[in-house]
Amino acid sequence: MLKLSCAFIATSLILTACGSIESGIPKEVGDWRVEVGPPGNEFYQAPVFETIPPSEDVLQLVWNIAPQHAKVSEWEQNVKDIYFIRAKARNEEYDFILGADASLFEVAYENDSTKIKEEADRLVLKGSKKSIELSEVPQSALQTISKVFPDSIPKETWIASTVSGERYVIVVGQTVFYARPDGQIQAAGLTSRGALNEVDPSVKKKNREEIVAEAKQKLAPYRERFNIQKRVDKLVNEAASDNGYRFVVIGDTRSNPDLWFNVVKHVNQLDPKPEFVISTGDIVRYGYTEEYLDYFIPPLLETELNYFVAIGNHDDGSGGKAFEYRYLFGENALNYFFDYGKCRYIFFDNVSKVNPYEESLEWLNNVLASTPKDHKIIVSAHKPIATVEKWAYHAWNRRNSDTFAELMSIYKVDHVFFGHIHAYSTATFNSVPYTITGGGGAGLHDRYGPLGNVHNYVICDVMPDGSMEQKVVRFYKKDDQ
């Protein structure tokens, strides 16, 4: 638990009638142009289509690939003409993404007992593929593939080491299949979606000891810079007056290095500068040590920005235990809070497997209950609540969402920030305002109109009385003008 002095930072921030909404905000950075607007985006348009069960042709494709004893346990149609279908065989699950025309997009495998996962875009160990003749591929694998593509012949074949053992790699057109030595297809995907990606074996560890050892070796030089407690201490030591201050909120900055580097540069050029940045999570793709080193850390080393994270589901690393994340940011970097001025900032973990949700919710209740009466309350977490219906398709589960929303209402929380949905969206539920800012780099969602389906972050200016004024900063590629 973190606590900060109530003194305010000295700035000349108070923005009154003396300037426009874009004052002190660069209009471009790198290859991106920037537009700034007022807060608010209630727009939502769900995909309009009639949900119909998958056809026999679609199901036949599942049966052709999954083991003979597998049975379809569930299916969803969240997008027109696209199905998610799960075939379960005892402790094994085969997850399919298929077109309504029986086209194949993806096959993924997971074993509930061993916790082994096989996905086409993160399976082959770097440098392990060896070209082989078609005749060396198990015939049963080729027979399965011929049922999917009856008029096509594999154009490339390899044998490779993977995170799950030896696999045969068979490319037919733009589709890549991964087969076990006995011929069972374990994974498949499109080359355009990274199905031939290779993973560095050094970032895929088999046990906790190896993961922690690597993190300690490689992340140690950066712990002083990113440790949450030390960043809080830095804030309290610099706090000097109560003239107001600025902070920035951004989420889902993974998977887009060009935008991530330029967003950091843009935030660092704001005038006045933010005293801290709140991330609503998903700062890297999988949560591995190398990703923090190669992706997240470098641009921030060029700044003095205080960076506080609400952990995202992509940040929790191997087994969902966030070993790497906790080593870099500190053991108290999952559920934590600090008081700054007359505001309490609470960061809540609703994604990792480190702490049981019931315990985290109890912790949250206690922190909310202990907030000084004269303090505003700002809460940040990664997954949005399903209680807001327009977010329910990509949200925290309903039961925990309802409990969380009830706490926000009971304690009259002043604002809640989420990520996870890659867009900008706002809503008010039981008088509590909620904002999703998940447009920091990951692929954008398409349900929130021109103000929402865009890369973005939010500037928050806190006034001496604790009230908050927001601006939305949106990024567009210059070539798209």
Secondary structure, 3 states (H helix, E strand, C coil): CCCCCCCCCCCCCCCCCCCCCCCCCCCEECCEEEEEECCCCCCCCCCCCCCCCCCHHHHHHHHHHCCCCCEEEEEEEEECCEEEEEEEECCEEEEEEEECCCCEEEEEEEECCCCCEECHHHCEECCCCEECCHHHCCHHHHHHHHHHCCCCCCCEEEEEEECCEEEEEEEECCEEEEECCCCCEEEEEEHHHCCCCEECHHHCCCCHHHHHHHHHHHHHHHHHHHCHHHHHHHHHHHCCCCCCEEEEEECCCCCCHHHHHHHHHHHHCCCCCCCEEEECCCCCCCCCHHHHHHHHHHHHCCCCCCEEECCCCCCCCHHHCCHHHHHHHCCCCCCEEEEECCEEEEEECCCCCCCCHHHHHHHHHHHHHCCCCCCEEEEEECCCCCCCHHHHHHCCCHHHHHHHHHHHHHCCCCEEEECCCCCEEEEEECCEEEEEECCCCCCCCCCCHHHHCCEEEEEEEECCCCCEEEEEEEEEEHHHC
